[in-house]
């Protein structure tokens, strides 16, 4: 049995965009959690998928494709 790939995607949004982006981000299939946070990024998402490719697609195609998202940074978990 293959283990899932676990990652965190940090999302930077335009001014005042975080709240309206939270729901569409949470609706992506690979997203298990998403929270608005204070700091360098505005939303932290936790994602889980079968392949690293699916994580990268969630970040580059899905999240970055949303209007109001200005930047993302993806961290792949090294733990099992």
C-alpha positions as CSV (number, residue, x, y, z in Angstrom):
1,X,0.0,0.0,0.0
2,X,1.3,3.4,-1.0
3,X,1.3,6.2,1.5
4,X,-0.2,9.6,0.7
5,X,1.9,12.7,-0.1
6,X,1.3,15.4,2.6
7,X,2.1,19.0,2.0
8,X,1.4,22.6,3.1
9,X,0.7,25.4,0.6
10,X,1.2,28.9,1.8
11,X,-1.0,31.4,-0.1
12,X,-0.4,35.1,-0.5
13,X,-3.5,37.1,-1.5
14,X,-4.3,40.6,-2.6
15,X,-5.5,43.1,0.1
16,X,-8.8,42.0,1.5
17,X,-9.1,38.8,-0.6
18,X,-8.4,36.2,2.0
19,X,-11.9,35.6,3.3
20,X,-13.5,35.2,-0.1
21,X,-10.7,32.8,-1.3
22,X,-11.0,30.5,1.7
23,X,-14.1,28.6,0.5
24,X,-13.0,28.0,-3.1
25,X,-9.6,26.8,-1.7
26,X,-11.3,24.4,0.7
27,X,-13.3,23.0,-2.1
28,X,-10.3,21.5,-4.0
29,X,-10.3,17.7,-3.6
30,X,-6.8,17.5,-2.3
31,X,-7.2,20.2,0.4
32,X,-7.8,18.8,3.8
33,X,-7.7,22.1,5.7
34,X,-7.3,25.8,5.0
35,X,-6.9,28.7,7.5
36,X,-6.4,32.4,7.3
37,X,-3.3,33.3,9.3
38,X,-1.2,36.4,10.2
39,X,2.3,36.6,8.8
40,X,4.1,36.6,5.5
41,X,1.3,34.5,3.9
42,X,-2.4,35.0,4.3
43,X,-3.8,31.4,4.0
44,X,-2.2,28.1,5.0
45,X,-3.6,25.0,3.3
46,X,-2.9,21.4,4.2
47,X,-3.1,19.0,1.2
48,X,-3.0,15.3,0.7
49,X,-2.8,13.3,-2.5
50,X,-1.5,10.1,-4.0
51,X,1.3,11.7,-6.0
52,X,3.6,14.8,-5.7
53,X,2.2,15.7,-9.1
54,X,-1.3,16.1,-7.7
55,X,0.1,18.4,-4.9
56,X,1.9,20.6,-7.5
57,X,-1.2,20.7,-9.7
58,X,-3.3,21.9,-6.7
59,X,-0.8,24.7,-6.1
60,X,0.1,25.8,-9.6
61,X,-3.1,25.2,-11.5
62,X,-5.9,25.3,-9.0
63,X,-4.9,27.7,-6.2
64,X,-2.8,30.1,-8.4
65,X,-5.6,30.1,-10.9
66,X,-7.9,31.8,-8.5
67,X,-8.4,35.5,-8.9
68,X,-6.9,37.3,-5.9
69,X,-4.0,34.9,-5.3
70,X,-0.7,36.6,-5.8
71,X,1.8,33.9,-4.7
72,X,2.1,30.4,-3.3
73,X,4.9,28.4,-1.7
74,X,4.6,24.6,-1.4
75,X,6.3,22.6,1.3
76,X,6.2,18.8,0.9
77,X,6.2,16.9,4.2
78,X,9.2,14.6,4.7
79,X,7.4,12.5,7.4
80,X,5.5,9.4,6.7
